[in-house]
């Protein structure tokens, strides 16, 4: 039998002992990751925060029925995914992501031109990621940006591990093409700049 993780121990304390401190610690431990995951579906931070809070409230209210949960992290991700899909079904409209909310701050050690190129590249990468089919985009972000294992992603999204690998391969292929195009355009600009 494997040793329980911190999250699993907090879950046990919360469901078996009604420990509100353990519940609070679990909330703070997973809240930001769940919100980020939820944003992949609903595209609005405020809505994502509300959905994640609702999931935690429902868990607290139904804690006596949750003792059978073996992997609380996966359970919470699946709950958030399902609530996000329900929200989208209710809204039945597409929301655009504000790219400014998702750009990474660049370190202030490079020249203004280099910083601009990096920011431009990040924007291009993000725009390519956003063009991926929803499932492919979510798989890519969970594995590459959030550092989750393919097995965890498969459990959360109710997919086979092979499907997760396939989706990840497709995403990487599109990003690879973008990088090749970007390299060509940079080389072309440099050639014209120095001629």
JORA-V598722 format. One record per pair of residues at least 12 apart in sequence whose C-alpha atoms are under 8 Angstrom apart, sorted by sequence separation. I is the first residue (numbers start at 1). J is the second residue. D is the distance in whole Angstrom. If there is no record, write none. Layout:
# JORA-V598722
I | J | D
I | J | D
This chain:
# JORA-V598722
10 | 22 | 5
11 | 23 | 7
36 | 48 | 8
106 | 118 | 8
10 | 23 | 7
35 | 48 | 5
38 | 51 | 8
106 | 119 | 7
35 | 49 | 6
38 | 52 | 8
139 | 153 | 7
150 | 164 | 6
10 | 25 | 7
11 | 26 | 7
150 | 165 | 7
10 | 26 | 6
103 | 119 | 8
35 | 52 | 6
34 | 52 | 7
104 | 122 | 8
7 | 26 | 6
103 | 122 | 7
103 | 123 | 7
31 | 52 | 7
55 | 76 | 8
7 | 29 | 8
55 | 79 | 7
99 | 123 | 8
55 | 80 | 7
139 | 164 | 6
99 | 126 | 8
140 | 167 | 7
52 | 80 | 6
55 | 83 | 8
139 | 167 | 7
140 | 168 | 6
27 | 56 | 7
51 | 80 | 7
139 | 168 | 6
136 | 167 | 5
140 | 171 | 7
51 | 83 | 7
135 | 167 | 8
136 | 168 | 7
51 | 84 | 7
136 | 170 | 7
137 | 171 | 7
136 | 171 | 6
48 | 84 | 8
23 | 60 | 8
132 | 171 | 7
37 | 77 | 8
41 | 81 | 8
34 | 76 | 8
38 | 80 | 6
42 | 84 | 6
129 | 171 | 7
30 | 73 | 8
34 | 77 | 6
38 | 81 | 7
41 | 84 | 6
37 | 81 | 8
41 | 85 | 7
18 | 63 | 8
42 | 87 | 8
34 | 80 | 7
38 | 84 | 6
42 | 88 | 7
128 | 174 | 8
129 | 175 | 8
16 | 63 | 8
41 | 88 | 8
128 | 175 | 7
15 | 63 | 5
16 | 64 | 7
14 | 63 | 7
15 | 64 | 6
125 | 175 | 7
128 | 178 | 8
15 | 66 | 7
16 | 67 | 7
44 | 95 | 8
15 | 67 | 6
43 | 95 | 6
42 | 95 | 7
43 | 96 | 7
44 | 97 | 8
125 | 178 | 8
43 | 97 | 6
12 | 67 | 7
11 | 72 | 7
121 | 182 | 8
8 | 70 | 8
8 | 71 | 7
8 | 72 | 6
7 | 72 | 7
8 | 73 | 8
7 | 73 | 7
81 | 156 | 8
81 | 157 | 8
74 | 152 | 7
78 | 156 | 5
77 | 156 | 6
78 | 157 | 7
74 | 155 | 7
75 | 156 | 7
74 | 156 | 6
40 | 138 | 6
37 | 138 | 8
37 | 142 | 8
33 | 146 | 8
